[in-house]
Amino acid sequence: MGDEILTPITQAMKEGVLTRKELKALMTRSNKQGLLHLLLFFCCYCFTGFLIWLSLGSPWVLPAMFLHGVILVHHFSLQHECCHYTPFKTRWLNEIIGHYCGFVLLIPNKFFRYEHCNHHTYTQILGKDPELIELPISFWKYLWYVSSIPYWQSKFGELFRHAIGRISEEEKEFLPPEEYSAVIREARLYTLGYFIIFMLSWLTGWWGVIWFWVLPVFLGEPVMRAIRMAEHVGRPNITDMKENTRSSMVSLPMRFLCWNMNYHAEHHYASSVPFHALPKLHEKLEGYVHVERRGYWGAHLDIITQITGTKPRSDVGVS
């Protein structure tokens, strides 16, 4: 017989880190937990939106929009969870909230779900992981990525391409042919929605959509780019889940905003575990996964030391 093929979580169970009973308990989903977190999340960006309203016409509007944008871009954390169907027990809630988040951030939900599935299948494997962010070759390339300019170029290009009915060869690697039309239809519906919103703004002369949504999202996105980098960048391009993913110990407010996705290595070990159970999974996998105790700042210090040559690059020798 051939060698047994182990997923990361079955490997952890085989090595006695976690029992099947413990995993089953951790995988329990809850509408109550998800809706409560969502309500508090809504309250946060209603508050920051109120700060923008108070500061309109003053120099304080830019800091207010930035703060609001940081909240808004964390819709990605919720959308990410929804694509795993974990924040809510009721499936259609995950679908609706996932599309809502995707519309806010220009990330069509169905397409993202398929793309993200391949990210989990081929985590950190060059040429196979569609979400892989390569370790920048210079500090300026690092700053260029964090600026989010290349990210927005990619997102707008992706939406436009799908809206006109084109699927790239790279996307065909993870999109089933029978879903091409659904992805194209989804992109067209998102585009139509954006068009209607901006047409209504033009007709009514009320441009709150710019002040309370568009500009804040652009201002806040560099923060999300930095968080996304902290998850895998600077870790080896290998299949070993103990090494290729980084969890970061961050403050309670950040854990709240990112729906506990700072426990990223734990999430990759068991992606069916909902956000509210990730801290418990973290305790079980203590010492088994790579954890950056210094938080996101520590992760970026690690990345920068590799870029500048102070520390050996993680991708040296990886084809």
C-alpha positions as CSV (number, residue, x, y, z in Angstrom):
1,M,0.0,0.0,0.0
2,G,1.1,3.6,-0.7
3,D,1.8,6.2,2.0
4,E,-1.3,7.6,3.7
5,I,-2.2,11.1,2.4
6,L,-2.7,13.4,5.3
7,T,-4.3,16.8,5.4
8,P,-2.8,19.2,7.9
9,I,-5.5,18.7,10.5
10,T,-5.4,14.8,10.2
11,Q,-1.7,15.0,10.6
12,A,-2.2,17.0,13.8
13,M,-4.7,14.5,15.0
14,K,-2.4,11.6,14.2
15,E,0.4,13.2,16.1
16,G,-1.8,13.6,19.1
17,V,-2.1,17.4,19.0
18,L,-5.9,17.4,18.6
19,T,-8.5,14.7,19.0
20,R,-11.4,14.1,16.5
21,K,-13.9,14.9,19.3
22,E,-12.2,18.2,20.1
23,L,-12.2,19.1,16.4
24,K,-15.9,18.3,16.1
25,A,-16.7,20.6,19.0
26,L,-14.6,23.4,17.6
27,M,-16.4,23.2,14.2
28,T,-19.8,24.0,15.7
29,R,-21.2,27.0,14.0
30,S,-23.5,29.6,15.5
31,N,-25.8,32.3,14.1
32,K,-25.9,33.9,17.5
33,Q,-22.1,34.3,17.6
34,G,-21.9,35.5,14.1
35,L,-24.8,38.0,14.2
36,L,-23.6,39.5,17.5
37,H,-20.1,40.0,16.1
38,L,-21.6,41.5,12.9
39,L,-23.8,43.9,14.9
40,L,-20.8,45.2,16.8
41,F,-18.9,45.4,13.6
42,F,-21.7,47.5,12.1
43,C,-21.7,49.8,15.1
44,C,-18.0,50.4,14.7
45,Y,-18.3,51.7,11.2
46,C,-21.5,53.6,11.9
47,F,-19.4,55.4,14.6
48,T,-16.5,56.1,12.2
49,G,-19.0,57.2,9.6
50,F,-20.4,59.7,12.1
51,L,-16.9,61.0,12.7
52,I,-16.6,61.7,9.0
53,W,-19.9,63.6,9.1
54,L,-18.7,65.7,12.0
55,S,-15.4,66.5,10.3
56,L,-16.6,67.3,6.8
57,G,-15.1,70.7,5.8
58,S,-12.3,70.4,8.3
59,P,-8.7,69.0,8.2
60,W,-9.9,66.2,10.4
61,V,-11.9,64.6,7.6
62,L,-8.9,62.7,6.2
63,P,-8.0,61.0,9.6
64,A,-11.7,60.2,10.0
65,M,-11.9,58.7,6.5
66,F,-8.8,56.7,7.1
67,L,-10.2,55.3,10.4
68,H,-13.5,54.5,8.6
69,G,-11.6,52.9,5.8
70,V,-9.7,50.6,8.1
71,I,-13.1,49.4,9.4
72,L,-14.5,49.0,5.9
73,V,-11.6,47.0,4.5
74,H,-12.0,44.5,7.3
75,H,-15.2,43.4,5.5
76,F,-12.7,41.2,3.7
77,S,-12.1,39.2,6.9
78,L,-15.9,38.6,7.1
79,Q,-16.2,37.8,3.4
80,H,-13.3,35.4,3.8
81,E,-15.1,33.6,6.6
82,C,-18.3,33.5,4.6
83,C,-16.6,31.8,1.7
84,H,-15.9,29.0,4.2
85,Y,-19.5,29.1,5.4
86,T,-18.3,29.4,9.0
87,P,-19.5,32.7,10.6
88,F,-23.2,31.7,10.5
89,K,-24.9,28.3,10.9
90,T,-27.5,29.2,8.3
91,R,-26.0,28.8,4.8
92,W,-27.9,31.6,3.1
93,L,-26.7,34.1,5.6
94,N,-23.1,33.3,4.6
95,E,-24.1,33.7,1.0
96,I,-25.9,37.1,1.4
97,I,-23.3,38.6,3.8
98,G,-20.5,37.3,1.6
99,H,-21.9,39.1,-1.5
100,Y,-22.5,42.3,0.6
101,C,-18.9,42.3,1.7
102,G,-17.7,41.5,-1.8
103,F,-19.8,44.4,-3.2
104,V,-18.3,46.8,-0.7
105,L,-14.7,45.8,-1.6
106,L,-15.0,45.1,-5.4
107,I,-14.4,41.3,-4.8
108,P,-17.2,39.3,-6.5
109,N,-18.0,36.5,-4.0
110,K,-18.5,33.4,-6.1
111,F,-15.2,34.0,-8.0
112,F,-13.4,34.7,-4.7
113,R,-14.7,31.4,-3.2
114,Y,-13.2,29.4,-6.1
115,E,-9.9,31.3,-6.0
116,H,-9.6,31.0,-2.3
117,C,-10.3,27.3,-2.4
118,N,-7.1,26.9,-4.6
119,H,-5.2,29.0,-2.1
120,H,-6.0,26.5,0.6
121,T,-5.2,23.6,-1.7
122,Y,-1.8,25.0,-2.8
123,T,-0.8,27.3,0.0
124,Q,2.5,29.1,-0.8
125,I,3.3,27.0,-3.8
126,L,4.6,29.2,-6.6
127,G,2.6,29.0,-9.8
128,K,-0.3,27.2,-8.1
129,D,-1.5,29.4,-5.2
130,P,-3.6,32.1,-6.9
131,E,-3.4,34.3,-3.8
132,L,0.3,34.0,-3.3
133,I,2.1,37.3,-2.5
134,E,5.8,36.8,-3.4
135,L,8.5,38.2,-1.1
136,P,9.4,41.5,-2.7
137,I,12.8,41.8,-4.3
138,S,13.5,45.3,-2.8
139,F,12.2,47.6,-0.2
140,W,10.7,49.8,-2.9
141,K,8.7,46.9,-4.3
142,Y,7.6,46.2,-0.7
143,L,6.3,49.8,-0.4
144,W,4.7,49.6,-3.9
145,Y,2.7,46.5,-2.8
146,V,1.6,48.0,0.5
147,S,0.5,51.2,-1.3
148,S,-2.3,48.9,-2.8
149,I,-1.9,50.5,-6.2
150,P,-1.0,47.1,-7.9
151,Y,-3.9,45.5,-5.9
152,W,-6.5,47.9,-7.3
153,Q,-5.1,47.6,-10.8
154,S,-5.6,43.8,-10.5
155,K,-9.1,44.1,-9.0
156,F,-10.4,46.6,-11.6
157,G,-8.9,44.6,-14.4
158,E,-10.3,41.4,-13.1
159,L,-13.8,42.8,-12.8
160,F,-13.7,44.5,-16.2
161,R,-12.4,41.3,-17.9
162,H,-15.1,39.1,-16.3
163,A,-17.8,41.7,-17.1
164,I,-16.9,41.5,-20.8
165,G,-17.0,37.7,-20.7
166,R,-13.3,36.8,-20.5
167,I,-11.8,34.2,-18.2
168,S,-8.0,34.1,-18.1
169,E,-5.9,31.0,-18.5
170,E,-4.7,31.3,-14.9
171,E,-8.4,31.5,-13.7
172,K,-9.3,28.4,-15.6
173,E,-6.9,26.5,-13.4
174,F,-9.4,26.8,-10.5
175,L,-12.7,27.8,-12.1
176,P,-14.9,24.8,-13.3
177,P,-16.0,25.4,-16.9
178,E,-19.6,25.1,-15.8
179,E,-19.1,28.2,-13.6
180,Y,-17.7,30.5,-16.2
181,S,-21.1,31.9,-17.0
182,A,-22.0,32.4,-13.3
183,V,-18.8,34.3,-12.7
184,I,-19.4,36.5,-15.7
185,R,-23.0,37.2,-14.7
186,E,-21.8,38.0,-11.1
187,A,-19.3,40.5,-12.4
188,R,-21.9,42.1,-14.6
189,L,-24.4,42.4,-11.7
190,Y,-21.7,44.0,-9.5
191,T,-20.8,46.4,-12.3
192,L,-24.5,47.3,-12.8
193,G,-24.9,47.9,-9.1
194,Y,-21.9,50.3,-9.0
195,F,-23.3,52.1,-12.1
196,I,-26.7,52.5,-10.6
197,I,-25.3,53.9,-7.3
198,F,-23.1,56.5,-9.1
199,M,-25.8,57.5,-11.5
200,L,-28.2,58.1,-8.5
201,S,-25.4,60.1,-6.8
202,W,-25.0,62.2,-10.0
203,L,-28.8,62.7,-10.4
204,T,-29.4,63.6,-6.8
205,G,-26.2,65.6,-6.4
206,W,-25.5,63.8,-3.1
207,W,-21.9,62.4,-3.2
208,G,-21.8,60.7,0.3
209,V,-20.9,57.5,-1.5
210,I,-17.5,59.1,-2.2
211,W,-16.9,60.4,1.3
212,F,-18.3,57.5,3.3
213,W,-17.3,54.6,1.0
214,V,-15.0,55.0,-2.0
215,L,-12.3,57.3,-0.5
216,P,-12.2,55.5,2.9
217,V,-11.8,52.1,1.2
218,F,-8.9,53.4,-0.9
219,L,-7.3,55.0,2.2
220,G,-7.8,51.9,4.3
221,E,-6.7,49.3,1.8
222,P,-2.9,49.6,2.5
223,V,-3.7,48.4,6.1
224,M,-5.4,45.3,4.7
225,R,-2.5,44.8,2.2
226,A,-0.1,44.9,5.2
227,I,-2.2,42.4,7.1
228,R,-2.4,40.0,4.1
229,M,1.3,40.1,3.7
230,A,1.7,39.1,7.4
231,E,-0.1,35.9,6.8
232,H,2.3,34.2,4.4
233,V,5.0,36.5,3.0
234,G,8.4,35.7,4.3
235,R,7.4,32.1,5.1
236,P,8.9,29.3,2.9
237,N,7.3,28.3,-0.4
238,I,6.7,24.7,0.8
239,T,3.7,22.5,1.5
240,D,4.5,22.1,5.2
241,M,1.7,24.0,7.0
242,K,3.8,24.2,10.1
243,E,6.2,26.5,8.2
244,N,4.4,28.2,5.3
245,T,1.8,30.2,7.3
246,R,2.2,32.7,10.1
247,S,-0.2,33.5,12.9
248,S,0.3,36.9,14.6
249,M,-0.5,37.8,18.2
250,V,-2.4,41.1,18.0
251,S,-4.5,43.3,20.3
252,L,-8.1,42.5,21.1
253,P,-9.4,45.4,18.9
254,M,-7.5,44.0,15.9
255,R,-8.7,40.4,16.6
256,F,-12.2,41.8,16.7
257,L,-11.8,43.6,13.4
258,C,-10.2,40.7,11.6
259,W,-12.6,38.1,12.9
260,N,-9.7,36.3,14.5
261,M,-8.0,35.8,11.2
262,N,-4.7,36.7,12.9
263,Y,-4.8,33.0,13.9
264,H,-4.1,32.3,10.3
265,A,-2.0,29.2,10.6
266,E,-4.7,27.6,12.8
267,H,-7.3,28.6,10.1
268,H,-5.3,26.8,7.4
269,Y,-5.0,23.8,9.6
270,A,-8.8,23.5,10.0
271,S,-10.6,26.0,7.7
272,S,-14.0,24.6,8.9
273,V,-13.5,26.0,12.4
274,P,-15.5,29.2,12.7
275,F,-13.9,32.5,13.8
276,H,-15.1,32.4,17.4
277,A,-13.4,29.0,18.0
278,L,-10.0,29.9,16.5
279,P,-8.6,31.1,19.9
280,K,-9.3,27.7,21.3
281,L,-7.8,26.0,18.3
282,H,-4.8,28.2,18.8
283,E,-4.4,26.9,22.3
284,K,-4.6,23.3,21.1
285,L,-2.0,23.9,18.4
286,E,0.4,25.9,20.6
287,G,3.9,25.1,19.6
288,Y,2.7,23.2,16.5
289,V,2.4,26.2,14.2
290,H,4.5,29.2,13.4
291,V,3.4,32.2,15.7
292,E,4.8,35.7,15.5
293,R,4.6,36.9,19.1
294,R,5.4,40.5,18.1
295,G,2.2,40.8,16.0
296,Y,1.9,42.3,12.5
297,W,4.8,44.7,13.2
298,G,7.0,41.7,14.0
299,A,5.9,40.0,10.8
300,H,6.8,43.0,8.7
301,L,10.1,43.3,10.5
302,D,10.8,39.7,9.5
303,I,9.8,40.4,5.9
304,I,12.0,43.6,5.7
305,T,15.0,41.9,7.2
306,Q,14.7,39.3,4.5
307,I,14.3,41.9,1.8
308,T,17.4,43.9,3.0
309,G,19.5,40.8,3.4
310,T,19.9,41.0,7.1
311,K,18.3,37.6,7.3
312,P,18.3,34.8,4.6
313,R,15.3,35.0,2.2
314,S,12.7,32.3,2.7
315,D,12.4,31.7,-1.1
316,V,16.0,31.1,-1.9
317,G,16.4,27.9,-3.7
318,V,12.7,27.5,-4.3
319,S,11.8,27.1,-8.0
